[in-house]
């Protein structure tokens, strides 16, 4: 699903972002991503990918008749610590 986080994420790897910025203009986007993990969006903002962990989604929320209100918080539905570190 390609969850992306930006420079303001709590766990943003800022040292590799510095490297990505120095490579920008001299390297292809693929080369920059492979070396640094950062990619520049169409809007010119830098982003890094957070693994999806879709195998850790509790899909039972989508079952017909499920009325469990605990699922209203994403962390109760989706186990992805890196995402919550990025955006607590």
C-alpha positions as CSV (number, residue, x, y, z in Angstrom):
1,X,0.0,0.0,0.0
2,X,3.0,2.3,0.2
3,X,2.5,4.2,3.4
4,X,4.7,7.2,3.2
5,X,5.9,9.5,6.0
6,X,7.5,12.9,5.7
7,X,10.3,15.0,7.2
8,X,8.1,15.8,10.2
9,X,7.7,12.2,11.2
10,X,9.1,11.4,14.7
11,X,11.2,8.6,13.3
12,X,12.3,10.2,10.0
13,X,15.8,9.2,9.1
14,X,17.1,12.7,8.7
15,X,20.7,11.7,8.1
16,X,19.8,9.8,5.0
17,X,17.5,12.7,3.9
18,X,20.6,14.9,3.9
19,X,22.3,12.4,1.5
20,X,19.1,12.3,-0.7
21,X,19.1,16.1,-1.0
22,X,22.8,16.1,-2.0
23,X,22.1,13.4,-4.7
24,X,19.0,15.3,-6.0
25,X,19.8,16.6,-9.5
26,X,22.8,14.3,-10.0
27,X,21.1,10.9,-9.6
28,X,17.9,9.3,-10.8
29,X,15.0,9.1,-8.3
30,X,15.5,5.3,-8.3
31,X,19.2,5.6,-7.4
32,X,18.3,8.1,-4.6
33,X,15.6,5.8,-3.2
34,X,17.8,2.7,-3.3
35,X,20.7,4.5,-1.5
36,X,18.7,6.6,1.0
37,X,15.2,5.3,1.3
38,X,13.8,8.7,0.4
39,X,11.7,9.8,-2.6
40,X,10.7,13.3,-3.7
41,X,7.0,13.6,-4.4
42,X,5.4,15.5,-7.3
43,X,4.8,18.3,-4.8
44,X,8.5,18.5,-4.1
45,X,8.3,17.1,-0.6
46,X,10.5,14.3,0.6
47,X,9.0,11.1,1.9
48,X,10.1,7.7,3.1
49,X,8.2,4.4,3.1
50,X,6.8,2.7,6.2
51,X,6.2,-1.1,5.8
52,X,2.6,-1.9,5.5
53,X,2.3,-5.0,7.7
54,X,-1.1,-5.8,6.2
55,X,-0.9,-9.3,7.6
56,X,-1.4,-7.6,11.0
57,X,-4.7,-5.9,10.2
58,X,-7.6,-7.2,12.2
59,X,-10.1,-7.6,9.3
60,X,-12.9,-8.7,11.7
61,X,-14.0,-5.0,11.9
62,X,-15.4,-5.5,8.4
63,X,-17.6,-8.5,9.4
64,X,-21.3,-7.8,9.1
65,X,-22.8,-6.9,12.4
66,X,-19.5,-6.0,14.2
67,X,-20.3,-3.3,16.7
68,X,-17.1,-3.4,18.8
69,X,-16.4,0.3,19.5
70,X,-12.7,-0.5,20.3
71,X,-12.0,-0.6,16.6
72,X,-12.5,3.2,16.4
73,X,-8.8,3.7,17.2
74,X,-6.5,2.7,14.4
75,X,-4.0,1.0,16.7
76,X,-6.7,-1.4,17.9
77,X,-7.3,-2.4,14.3
78,X,-3.8,-2.2,12.7
79,X,-0.5,-3.3,14.3
80,X,2.2,-1.2,12.8
81,X,4.6,0.3,15.5
82,X,6.7,2.1,12.9
83,X,3.7,4.0,11.7
84,X,2.7,5.1,15.3
85,X,6.3,6.0,16.0
86,X,6.3,8.3,13.0
87,X,3.0,9.9,13.9
88,X,2.1,9.3,17.6
